[in-house]
Amino acid sequence: MSEGLSTRVIHHGESFAGDTGTVMPPIFPTSTFAHGNAGGFDYTRSGNPNFRILDSVLASVEGCAHATVFASGVSAITAVVSQLKQGDLVLCEENLYGCTVRLFEQVFAKFGLKTAWVDFTQPAALEQIQAQTPAMVWLESPTNPLLKVIDLEAVCAITQPLGIPVVVDNTFATALVQRPLDLGATLSLTSTTKYINGHSDALGGAVCTNDHEWHQKMVFSQKALGLQPSPFDCWLITRGIKTLPLRLKQQMANAAALADQLADHAKVNWVRYPHRSDHPQHQVATRQMRAGGAIVTVSFNACQEQTYALCKQLRWFTMAESLGGIESLICHPATMTHAAVSAEVKAKLGIDDGLVRFSVGCEDLADLQADLEQALELLA
Ligand SMILES: Cc1ncc(COP(=O)(O)O)c(C=O)c1O
């Protein structure tokens, strides 16, 4: 019988430590390797023992054949998109992470790549795949910051017979909660900066796949485009992932409780949490996600100033733009991640001035609850 996930995140991956007996793998801060070595390494842009250790743990967690690590989530996205060519059409979920949108619209569009933005929670999106037969479908589920949940299996049932590769950005869920490849996706992409590392002290990205050709393409992009991570960041992320199951368990329990607390407040319009029964795609979420994750998005019945003041009033939730670390964070998209987005697009996506996104950490639940309670008094 194969080992459990908590065992694999701690023990998986060769240490390359020779006969030293070291329990933790060393860091290999070298740019180059002597020709003809047993590991087959030549130059760190195209491979390093620390990359290989992390590749191996990530593939094991994702339950797939191959993982390729990159310098950041955006590097991983760049690696995938760089495999497309002029004139190709990518059908994208309309609520993708902002930097993914920026890459498509401000960088790859210059090279003739076309994108169409679709609401993948609507059945019409499936018809659009059949009508437009794009070169690729790009999804994120749950999405940022609205936590829309897309039925990945339903999308892949349409794309697979047509031979259309599907990319799922799995950063919010992680492979512990959701396995896109098992649901039919070609590539599962993650910003390892977030939950995988979990300590907000390194940047990284990864692409997981069972498709040998796509794996070759990812290895090529890593080296040809210079998208490789640093050995030190890989070492940090390898250390971080060892506690992923423990961290996520606490974070998800805290998030579910805070979602319920917020939903009961008079000044809350709605709460989005995938495993709450009032989530718009609750049925899909409970089918494809083993748990609800650790992000909670809330719409307050408050203006921009009041919402901003509430965010600032919190003691244990730092107002900051990342997510997935052990420390709780809060983000006000209207003035932070989506500040540059036009009012029209924000309105279309449903991002209003009272919207906030909580990345719930590992702190004691009672402290987080008390903190929320005192800050909510500002809206009384
Ligand atoms: C869903 C999602 N994908 C990709 C990224 C990009 O990751 P990175 O910041 O590691 O480049 C982020 C970053 O916030 C994200 O939230």
The ligand as an SDF file (V2000), in Angstrom:
LIG
                    3D

 16 16  0  0  0  0  0  0  0  0999 V2000
   -4.5160   32.1610   -8.4000 C   0  0  0  0  0  0  0  0  0  0  0  0
   -3.1290   32.6940   -8.5650 C   0  0  0  0  0  0  0  0  0  0  0  0
   -2.3770   32.2430   -9.5840 N   0  0  0  0  0  0  0  0  0  0  0  0
   -1.1240   32.6840   -9.7880 C   0  0  0  0  0  0  0  0  0  0  0  0
   -0.5610   33.6350   -8.9550 C   0  0  0  0  0  0  0  0  0  0  0  0
    0.8080   34.1470   -9.2450 C   0  0  0  0  0  0  0  0  0  0  0  0
    1.7260   33.6150   -8.3660 O   0  0  0  0  0  0  0  0  0  0  0  0
    3.1210   34.3220   -8.0190 P   0  0  0  0  0  0  0  0  0  0  0  0
    2.8090   35.5190   -7.2110 O   0  0  0  0  0  0  0  0  0  0  0  0
    3.8490   33.2330   -7.2900 O   0  0  0  0  0  0  0  0  0  0  0  0
    3.7690   34.6700   -9.3070 O   0  0  0  0  0  0  0  0  0  0  0  0
   -1.3090   34.1260   -7.8720 C   0  0  0  0  0  0  0  0  0  0  0  0
   -0.7380   35.1400   -6.9740 C   0  0  0  0  0  0  0  0  0  0  0  0
   -1.4230   35.7280   -6.1610 O   0  0  0  0  0  0  0  0  0  0  0  0
   -2.6320   33.6470   -7.6810 C   0  0  0  0  0  0  0  0  0  0  0  0
   -3.4080   34.0990   -6.6910 O   0  0  0  0  0  0  0  0  0  0  0  0
  1  2  1  0
  2  3  1  0
  2 15  2  0
  3  4  2  0
  4  5  1  0
  5  6  1  0
  5 12  2  0
  6  7  1  0
  7  8  1  0
  8  9  2  0
  8 10  1  0
  8 11  1  0
 12 13  1  0
 12 15  1  0
 13 14  2  0
 15 16  1  0
M  END
$$$$
